[in-house]
Amino acid sequence: MKAIRVHRTGDPDVLQLEEVPVPEPAAGQIRVRLAAIGVNFIDTYHRRGWYPVSTPFTPGVEGAGTVDAVGPQVTEFQVGDRVAYCMQIGSYAEYAVVPARLAVKLPPELDFQQAAAAMIQGLTAHYLACSTYPLGPKDTCLVHAAAGGTGALLVQMAKIRGARVLGTVSTQEKARIAQEAGADAVIRYTQVDFVEETRRLTGGRGVQVVYDSVGKETFHRSLDCLAPRGYMVLFGQASGVVPPFDPQILNQKGSLFLTRPSLGHYILDREELLARARDLFGWLREGRLRLRIDRIFPLAQAAEAHGYLEARQTKGKVLLVP
């Protein structure tokens, strides 16, 4: 089969298309013939070596397709099932072996590209809005990169939960996308100071929670957007790693809370994964949640897909297809 391999960490050109053996599922695993593969920032962190993985490796932690082989001790899936999965590295390939506990069956209304677009970003938005800081009607949140794949889903879920949503974007086109997702106010950070605008929009009080996937460029100033006892939720680092800082700053700025969550810790068991997936698929089926697929690249163009993602110009999900 064809797969993308990384033999050394670095820029996108380290992503090489190679011929490798088709993997065989072991006990508790299924093999998925992939039809669509999600491209996520965590893939770029693996490629860069920010999140170390032993080389050589096949990147990618999300995919959707058809079960074509089942290992011993697997009872929930059978050959022919339509599935999606996440948080298992190795999806930039024609086939992937996946622990059955990380896969979910797809409802008939969801196609493979939608499923690959929904898993990582949809489940991430779900835990952020429903668990890390459970939003409610009395809350106002600030969502950075509100027109991106995760950002736009997070805006929609925040509105489902009744919160007021402020979103930051860089362009007029992205402002339109964030508004269509339901943002109550959109802040063009290239034109206005997002801290001052957030304070103005909240009557000087600040927001209850900031959801920040940007990292280095926004982190410190995001703290100034928070109301006392507000939550700083740093769930990504698209602009770079946030350097160490003195926790006393959290006290000085209002007894703030800081968390650096990741999806793996919010789907710790099978029941939690299935519960989040049920909400996600249900909202998609009901039309309360809309996916936006921005670009689809052939598997062989994984390097181009990474370059596009890292340019931070995405307006939705980026996918690969074998």
C-alpha positions, 0 to 999 in steps of 0.5 A, spaced: 500 500 500 501 507 499 503 511 505 506 517 507 512 516 511 517 521 516 524 519 516 526 525 520 523 531 523 522 538 519 519 542 514 513 539 510 518 536 505 520 530 510 513 527 508 514 522 503 510 517 499 512 510 499 510 503 498 509 499 505 506 492 507 499 492 508 498 492 516 495 486 519 490 487 525 492 484 532 487 482 538 482 488 539 484 491 532 480 493 526 483 494 519 480 500 515 480 501 508 481 509 508 476 513 504 478 520 507 483 522 512 483 528 516 489 533 516 490 536 523 495 541 527 497 535 531 500 532 525 504 538 524 507 537 531 509 530 530 512 532 523 516 538 526 518 533 532 514 538 537 510 532 540 516 526 539 514 520 535 519 515 533 522 515 526 520 512 521 512 513 522 506 515 518 503 521 521 495 522 521 491 521 527 484 521 524 480 517 518 474 514 515 473 508 511 470 501 511 472 495 515 476 490 511 479 486 516 478 484 524 483 482 529 481 477 535 477 479 540 473 484 536 466 483 537 463 490 536 465 491 528 465 486 522 467 487 515 464 492 511 462 496 517 463 504 515 467 507 521 471 513 523 476 514 528 481 518 531 487 519 536 491 513 533 497 515 529 498 512 522 492 515 517 496 518 512 495 511 508 491 507 504 490 502 510 490 503 517 490 498 523 486 501 529 484 499 536 477 498 536 475 502 542 477 508 538 472 507 532 465 509 531 460 506 526 457 512 522 450 513 521 448 513 514 447 520 513 454 521 514 459 520 508 466 519 509 469 526 508 464 529 513 466 523 518 473 525 517 472 532 517 468 531 524 472 527 528 478 530 531 475 537 530 468 536 532 470 532 538 475 537 540 469 542 540 465 538 544 469 537 550 471 544 550 464 547 550 461 541 554 466 539 559 473 543 560 468 549 561 461 547 560 458 553 557 451 556 559 446 562 557 450 566 562 457 566 559 460 569 554 466 566 551 472 568 546 474 563 540 480 565 537 481 562 529 473 562 529 473 561 522 477 555 522 475 548 522 475 547 530 473 554 531 467 554 527 464 548 530 466 551 537 462 557 535 456 553 533 456 548 539 457 554 544 451 557 541 447 550 542 449 551 549 446 558 549 452 562 550 454 569 547 460 568 542 466 573 540 470 570 535 477 573 532 479 572 525 484 575 520 480 577 514 473 579 511 471 572 508 473 569 515 469 574 518 463 572 514 464 564 516 464 566 523 458 570 523 455 564 519 457 559 524 453 564 529 458 568 532 455 574 536 460 579 534 467 578 530 473 581 531 478 583 526 484 582 530 488 585 523 484 592 524 483 592 531 486 590 538 482 584 540 483 585 547 480 592 547 475 590 543 473 584 547 473 589 553 468 594 550 463 588 547 463 586 555 462 592 558 469 592 561 468 586 564 471 581 560 469 574 558 468 567 562 473 563 558 478 564 552 478 558 547 485 559 544 488 554 539 493 560 536 498 559 542 504 564 542 501 570 538 495 570 543 496 567 549 499 573 554 494 578 551 488 573 551 489 573 559 487 580 559 480 578 556 478 574 562 473 576 567 476 575 574 476 567 575 476 566 568 478 560 564 484 560 559 483 554 555 490 553 551 488 547 546 493 549 540 499 552 538 498 554 531 503 560 532 508 556 536 509 554 543 507 558 549 514 560 553 514 558 560 511 564 565 510 565 572 503 563 575 503 569 579 501 572 573 494 568 574 493 571 581 495 578 578 490 578 573 484 576 577 485 569 580 485 566 573 484 558 571 489 555 566 488 549 562 492 545 557 487 540 555 487 535 549 482 530 546 485 524 549 484 526 556 477 527 554 475 520 551 479 516 556 474 510 556 469 507 550 463 510 554 465 517 553 467 517 546 461 514 544 457 519 548 461 525 545 460 522 538 452 521 539 452 528 540 456 530 535 453 526 529 446 527 532 447 535 531 449 534 524 443 529 523 439 535 525 442 540 522 444 544 528 451 543 526 454 544 519 461 542 517 465 546 512 470 542 508 475 547 505 480 543 501 481 536 499 488 534 497 491 527 494 495 523 499 501 524 495 500 531 496 500 531 504 506 536 504 502 541 500 496 540 505 501 541 511 503 548 508 496 550 507 494 548 514 501 552 517 499 558 513 493 559 517 489 561 511 484 555 512 477 556 512 474 549 514 477 542 514 483 540 510 482 532 508 487 527 504 484 522 500 488 516 498 
